[in-house]
Every structure is written in structure tokens, then in C-alpha cells.
């Protein structure tokens, strides 16, 4: 076996991972608006697609892919809580939780007197 063959066997396979640069658009990310080096590696973790990025100090980190999309810049903090209709949590169940909470608070107030 030649030296050339042994060296090739130790090389890492990189096909399918196109390195490049990504911009973080999510306004609440510490690197918002910055362009970061991407390894091109995509991983699904917790049911969410993540991109592996390399920070300035060389640290590799997983960042949710949706934070790299321009639409992420439109995320904003609202004055009041909102429930997504597609969240799968029925409003009737939410109303029951609120009602039970109110009753518990009222019960504590009545017990104080």
C-alpha cells in the first residue's frame, strides 16, 4: 500500500456539506445582523432544523435554521400574550386552566379573612 493511499483513507468526507456564510436575521440573537461562517452541515435536533456555524473564536455551534431566514427579522415582542391557533392546545382547555387559577386565588383571599 502506498503512502498516497493511506493519506486518502484518512481524509474526511465532505460531499454534501457546502461551506459558506450565513446572516443571522433573528433580532434577539446575540449575533443578529452579523454574517457567520457556516459549515453547511444541517442537523435536525428536537424536531427543528439547525445549521452548524463557526464563531470567531473557532467554536462550533448549532443555530436554528429559521433564524437565518429574512422572515425572522419580523419577529417582535407584543404587549400581550398570544396563542397560535395551530398550536394544538384547545382554547377550551386554556380557559379551564385560567378559571381554575382565578378560583384558587379567590380561595386564598377568602381564607385570609
Beta strands, then each sheet from edge to edge (+ up, - down):
strand 1: 20-23
strand 2: 35-45
strand 3: 48-54
strand 4: 60-64
sheet 1: 1+ 2- 3+ 4-
end
